[in-house]
Amino acid sequence: MGINEELRDHFGRRAGGIRVEPSSLREIRARARRRRRNQRLAAGITVLALIAGIIISVQAIANDNESPLETRFVDTPEPSVATPQPEDGDRSQDVRPPETENGDKKSLTPPATPEQTPTHTPEPTVPVTETQPAEPEQTPTHTPEPTVPVTETQPAENGGAEPSQSGTAMIPEPVAAPAPDDRYTAIFAGGFHTCGLRTDQTVLCWGDIINQPDGLFTAVATGSFHACGLRTDQTITCWGGDVSGETSPPQGQFLSVAAGNGYSCGLGTDQTITCWGFSGWGTTKVPPGQFTAITARASHVCGLRTDQYVVCWGYNRSGETEPPFRQFIDVVAGLEHTCGLRPDHTVECWGDNSHGQLDAPQGQFNSISTGGWHTCGLRPNQTATCWGYNYYGQIFTPPGEYLWISTGLEHTCGIRINQTAVCWGRNYDDRTIPPPGQFTAIDSEATFSCGLRPDQTIECWGEDFAGVLDAPEGLFVSVNVGSAHACGVRVDGTATCWGHHGSGRASPPSGQFLSVAAGWLHSCGLRPDQSVTCWGGNREGQTNAPAGQFITLDVVGDNACGLRPDRTVACWGSTVTLGPDTNPPEGQFTSVSVGDGGHACGLRPDQTIFCWGNSTAGQTDAPSGEFSAVFSGRFNACGLRLDQTAECWGLGSEGQLAAPQEPFTALAAGRNFTCGSRPDQTVVCWGNGNRTALLPEYFSP
């Protein structure tokens, strides 16, 4: 099973987060209205703050007119400017690939962030020629350029950043400085998380990964969904998501560590490289020889040999593993490009140049870091220069001097000379804070949730991409959330879908339905005659619903399962999700829930839960006892006990298993968060719903 199937969508159990374009002028206008509303609100708050500041200042002068009024300046970012976000839900490149016009999928490789490798300058020897590995079947696809321009307001200074090579630049979201006690010697930006090495050699992570281990470290490497650290005793410890053994390093001592997408690598004290975890791209097939540095990101790895020549291996979509036959003193791997630092301290890059990420500016650099589609470097005068993709302002470096710089997928972080950390670029919406008020039903998926109000209207929250939060007006009896779209049944029995319309997933047929369920590229509905009708992409046979009657229906990703009137379960769609045989276990069930972690769970008539399929994270290890309902998430599942308390199992590295000890009437499990509906019809969510890779103070150490 490939890693893109195991980790289809880091953001949801149904592989959402596809980078998409706005589907209609209505969506663009709706976003413009929300943007204007937010701008008016921000302006009002600013005016009130200014008035309050004037009043306080006048009072201070009146109380102490013997000493002049002091003005304290704090090193914080500029006030925020409301800017539109692109119409995409792409959180990383591990999401399910965007489909072609006929619904076929293009595979997409999730990125990881390489560690910052110290510069080495060994004595050059005789150069060697490396043979490129064979190209694997899975083909990563870079994210397309957003097609809707946004208004750009250039900052007064960009810290020496070169102009954007492609895309429409946006103002970077302001980032509050870390707490005064936090001082860092190094910082490492990952796909959706960041880790900093404090001056006391402890590690603090924020964003998707917050469960950093205790102890002292000398270096950290951030991958797509996990991180690894080099301890002071030169052993490696990894944490975060673990699907292919990427967080299980071998024993022994190492000089440095690197983390990619589903795999990790270490440079041993004997100067040989060892890699572990997912090997589908050939990333763990290390060439022989000795190295002085190692870097990894997404699906390729590069090493700097002792003769100062670079050799790369893994997947080679855009020439990222084809280094020039020249000497380098450092090398860093990006998503589909690689850059090296020459002995004269100039930068040379190779691979994908779709966003100008290879167009390094002239001049010298002391260090470089490659991100998803952008690259940054530190000049000898300690200023930072970035180039490449700039939709989210990730190359607009704040002015000042830096000791360290690190690029993530769509954000960048640096350490100032006072050892404080600052980050800029893309921030993400918080999806664990539902709107106030009552709901009669909720459903969570990918990066957003939707709920049915007591007045039968629908309200959605989370990240707005492709119009998924723009629920249509009118009255509904049910709502179901997919990866990049949602569907509801109106009071007249007709189905309405909104969000991403690719492959026809959001275009239901006419007629009446009892319920609808949204997947990744397709949707299915249960008709009044209890037959199932599906529409949308059919690459995996997911719209080929079996004949016969069903009483319930659940759709996730490319799979669907239904409960027949005789209480047996039938499933169809991709054989990848639930294994080579999609047939569920024999026996009767009262309900069934399909997860996108390669598993499904059903509730037996005796009120026990039985799960089957992939159990990499323990998602099929259902607890014993009696339950009234079961809900499957990405690599986790939750059950509702008879006393209405929730119990969850499986992957819980981001708090998605830590259900509050209170009664619930229903649950909804997402990729890295879970929501519950209380008896008073209010909603509470838990887990890491805020994919903020920028603000460390949001997360406690």
C-alpha positions, -999 to 999 in steps of 0.1 A, spaced: 0 0 0 15 34 -10 20 62 14 -4 84 -6 -31 58 1 -20 54 37 -18 92 42 -43 104 16 -53 134 35 -35 147 65 -65 168 70 -94 144 71 -106 109 70 -120 114 36 -90 128 18 -100 164 16 -78 195 13 -76 195 -25 -63 227 -40 -92 239 -60 -103 269 -79 -135 289 -72 -165 272 -89 -187 301 -94 -190 339 -93 -214 334 -64 -186 319 -43 -162 348 -51 -188 374 -42 -197 356 -10 -160 356 0 -158 393 -9 -188 401 13 -172 382 43 -139 399 37 -155 433 37 -174 425 69 -142 413 86 -124 444 75 -151 467 89 -150 447 121 -112 450 123 -114 488 116 -140 492 144 -118 473 169 -88 494 159 -107 527 165 -118 515 199 -83 505 208 -69 539 198 -95 557 219 -88 535 249 -50 541 244 -55 579 244 -76 578 276 -51 556 294 -22 579 282 -40 610 295 -47 594 328 -11 583 332 2 619 325 -23 633 350 -12 609 377 25 614 372 34 648 357 68 648 374 83 622 350 79 620 313 57 594 297 77 564 286 69 547 254 79 510 252 84 494 218 78 457 215 93 436 187 60 424 173 47 421 137 27 448 120 -11 448 126 -30 423 105 -45 433 72 -75 412 62 -67 395 29 -86 369 9 -74 333 11 -72 312 -21 -99 287 -29 -80 257 -18 -79 232 10 -45 220 3 -28 216 36 0 196 23 8 176 -7 -1 144 9 -37 152 2 -55 132 -24 -44 144 -58 -65 168 -78 -86 150 -104 -85 155 -141 -115 167 -160 -127 131 -164 -123 124 -127 -91 105 -129 -67 112 -101 -32 126 -102 -10 115 -74 4 142 -53 33 139 -29 31 155 5 61 176 14 82 175 45 108 200 57 144 190 59 165 198 89 190 226 87 223 209 81 255 225 93 278 235 66 308 213 61 339 220 40 358 187 36 388 184 14 377 176 -22 388 143 -37 381 127 -70 345 132 -82 322 102 -87 293 97 -110 260 86 -95 233 65 -113 197 78 -109 172 53 -94 143 41 -115 112 62 -113 84 48 -92 48 45 -103 33 72 -80 37 106 -96 37 137 -73 19 167 -88 27 202 -78 -1 225 -67 -15 246 -96 -12 283 -96 -43 300 -80 -63 316 -108 -82 342 -88 -61 373 -82 -62 390 -49 -55 426 -39 -20 430 -28 -7 457 -4 30 457 -4 47 462 30 71 491 34 100 467 36 104 430 27 137 424 44 156 419 12 132 394 -3 133 391 -40 100 398 -59 76 369 -63 83 349 -94 48 336 -98 14 338 -81 -2 368 -66 15 379 -34 -4 383 -2 5 402 30 19 376 55 -4 371 84 10 389 115 26 366 140 29 374 177 63 369 191 69 339 213 68 343 251 97 363 265 111 332 282 114 314 248 148 318 232 159 295 204 191 285 188 175 268 158 140 265 143 126 239 119 95 245 98 75 215 87 44 210 66 19 222 92 40 224 123 72 241 135 97 230 162 122 252 179 153 242 198 155 263 229 187 277 244 184 251 272 184 224 245 148 214 250 123 213 221 90 231 217 67 223 188 35 241 177 10 235 150 0 199 141 26 183 164 27 194 200 37 163 219 74 168 218 94 146 242 113 157 272 151 158 273 179 176 257 185 178 220 211 192 196 190 192 164 155 186 151 141 176 117 104 182 108 87 159 83 53 160 68 35 147 99 62 138 123 95 151 137 127 136 149 153 149 172 190 142 178 196 139 216 228 150 233 239 114 236 236 112 197 206 89 197 175 97 177 139 101 191 109 107 168 73 117 175 41 126 158 22 106 132 35 71 125 20 51 96 51 33 82 75 32 111 89 66 105 90 73 142 109 41 151 145 49 145 172 23 148 196 21 177 230 37 176 246 71 175 241 97 148 256 130 137 224 144 121 188 135 113 163 143 85 126 137 81 105 133 50 70 121 42 65 89 60 102 82 64 132 94 83 170 92 78 200 96 100 237 102 94 256 78 115 289 85 133 306 63 107 293 88 81 269 63 65 232 70 61 204 49 74 167 55 65 136 39 79 98 41 73 80 42 40 102 30 11 77 32 -19 97 60 -36 131 43 -29 139 69 -2 152 42 21 174 27 -6 205 45 5 235 45 -19 268 32 -3 295 56 7 303 82 33 285 115 37 289 147 57 254 160 54 218 147 47 186 164 38 151 151 31 117 164 21 86 148 6 98 119 -16 135 124 -22 167 125 -2 200 141 -9 234 136 7 266 155 6 295 131 1 329 136 17 343 147 -17 317 176 -17 296 161 -45 259 156 -41 240 124 -47 202 122 -44 177 93 -45 140 87 -42 113 100 -65 124 122 -94 95 139 -109 111 172 -120 148 165 -119 151 171 -82 174 141 -78 197 152 -106 223 174 -91 249 192 -112 283 176 -113 299 203 -91 311 206 -56 289 220 -28 293 227 9 256 222 18 225 208 1 188 212 10 158 193 -5 125 210 -13 92 196 -24 102 191 -61 134 211 -61 168 210 -45 193 237 -38 230 236 -30 254 261 -15 286 263 -36 321 267 -20 320 304 -31 287 307 -11 265 312 -41 233 292 -45 225 268 -73 192 250 -76 177 222 -98 143 205 -103 109 221 -106 109 258 -113 72 264 -118 72 292 -92 107 306 -97 120 286 -67 152 278 -87 159 315 -96 183 322 -67 194 358 -66 230 367 -71 254 372 -42 266 351 -13 247 332 13 258 316 46 229 291 47 198 282 26 165 264 32 140 251 7 102 249 13 73 237 -8 77 260 -37 100 287 -22 135 290 -10 152 313 15 188 321 24 207 340 50 232 366 37 266 373 53 251 405 68 225 383 85 195 395 65 172 370 49 163 367 12 135 345 -1 123 338 -36 97 316 -54 60 310 -46 46 339 -26 8 336 -25 7 336 13 36 361 18 60 333 27 89 352 10 81 386 26 107 383 53 103 408 81 131 433 82 160 427 106 189 404 112 186 366 117 206 338 131 186 311 114 159 306 88 137 276 79 111 271 52 79 250 56 54 241 30 38 275 28 53 294 57 87 305 69 103 309 103 134 327 115 154 333 146 163 369 152 197 379 167 180 382 201 171 345 197 134 351 195 114 333 168 92 349 142 72 332 115 53 345 84 33 330 55 3 309 56 -18 304 87 -48 280 89 -84 283 102 -94 269 135 -119 241 130 -124 231 166 -143 262 176 -179 257 164 -203 287 162 -224 293 193 -260 281 194 -278 248 191 -275 221 165 -296 189 160 -269 171 140 -232 176 131 -207 161 107 -170 167 105 -145 160 78 -111 171 65 -108 207 75 -144 218 82 -177 208 98 -213 214 92 -243 213 115 -280 213 112 -297 240 134 -330 235 152 -346 258 126 -334 233 99 -309 256 84 -272 245 79 -242 263 92 -206 252 85 -173 262 101 -136 256 97 -115 264 66 -134 278 37 -121 264 4 -141 259 -27 -171 273 -10 -176 244 15 -187 269 42 -212 285 19 -242 263 28 -272 271 7 -302 288 22 -334 269 29 -346 241 52 -329 207 54 -335 175 72 -299 162 71 -263 172 62 -232 152 54 -196 165 49 -171 151 23 -135 159 17 -140 190 -4 -178 193 -6 -209 187 14 -245 176 7 -278 180 24 -314 167 19 -340 194 18 -374 192 34 -389 183 0 -365 153 -2 -343 167 -30 -305 167 -26 -283 198 -28 -245 198 -27 -220 226 -25 -182 230 -25 -158 215 -50 -178 204 -81 -149 185 -98 -160 151 -113 -196 160 -107 -194 151 -70 -216 180 -61 -242 176 -88 -268 152 -75 -294 137 -98 -330 148 -96 -355 129 -75 -360 124 -38 -336 110 -12 -339 97 23 -302 106 30 -270 116 12 -233 109 19 -204 127 5 -170 111 -2 -139 124 -20 -147 124 -57 -182 111 -54 -214 111 -34 -242 86 -28 -278 89 -18 -304 65 -4 -337 67 -23 -372 63 -8 -373 28 -23 -341 20 -3 -319 17 -34 -286 35 -36 -277 60 -63 -241 74 -66 -226 101 -88 -192 117 -94 -158 102 -101 -157 64 -106 -121 55 -109 -123 30 -81 -158 18 -89 -171 38 -60 -203 48 -79 -211 12 -87 -235 6 -58 -247 -29 -55 -284 -37 -63 -308 -43 -35 -321 -24 -5 -303 -5 22 -314 12 54 -282 32 62 -253 45 41 -218 57 49 -194 71 23 -157 79 29 -130 86 4 -134 62 -25 -154 37 -4 -190 32 7 -207 7 30 -244 2 36 -265 -17 60 -291 -39 44 -326 -47 59 -313 -80 71 -286 -61 91 -257 -74 71 -231 -50 57 -221 -45 20 -192 -24 9 -179 -12 -25 -153 11 -40 -116 10 -37 -99 -21 -24 -71 0 -10 -90 14 19 -103 -17 35 -78 -42 21 -77 -65 -9 -112 -78 1 -138 -51 7 -163 -77 20 -170 -69 57 -172 -96 84 -201 -119 85 -229 -113 110 -254 -86 118 -248 -50 126 -271 -22 137 -248 5 122 -216 9 102 -191 37 99 -162 38 74 -130 56 82 -103 68 58 -75 52 77 -81 19 60 -107 7 85 -144 4 93 -163 -2 125 -198 -15 131 -221 -18 160 -233 -53 167 -269 -61 180 -254 -69 214 -241 -33 214 -205 -42 211 -182 -27 185 -163 -47 159 -138 -30 136 -118 -44 106 -92 -33 81 -60 -15 86 -49 -12 123 -16 7 119 -26 32 146 -48 8 166 -80 22 150 -95 -13 149 -88 -21 185 -122 -12 198 -126 -13 236 -149 -38 252 -183 -30 266 -216 -17 254 -221 13 231 -250 30 214 -231 43 184 -197 43 166 -180 69 145 -148 63 124 -122 91 118 -90 92 99 -68 68 120 -91 68 149 -126 60 160 -150 69 188 -179 52 204 -208 65 224 -213 45 256 -248 38 271 -242 65 297 -236 89 268 -199 94 275 -175 92 246 -145 68 243 -120 71 215 -91 49 203 -65 48 176 -41 77 166 -43 104 193 -11 124 189 -31 156 184 -56 152 212 -84 139 191 -90 110 215 -92 132 246 -130 134 248 -144 156 276 -160 137 304 -195 148 298 -226 133 281 -231 135 243 -259 126 220 -238 123 189 -202 124 177 -183 133 145 -147 123 140 -124 142 116 -88 137 108 -72 153 138 -102 165 157 -135 152 170 -167 170 178 -196 161 200 -232 173 204 -243 178 239 -278 171 253 -285 208 252 -277 208 215 -245 228 218 -213 215 202 -178 211 216 -147 199 197 -114 187 208 -80 178 192 -57 199 171 -81 217 149 -59 247 145 -32 239 119 -13 270 129 23 265 121 30 300 130 21 308 166 39 290 194 21 307 222 -11 290 211 3 257 224 16 250 258 50 233 260 
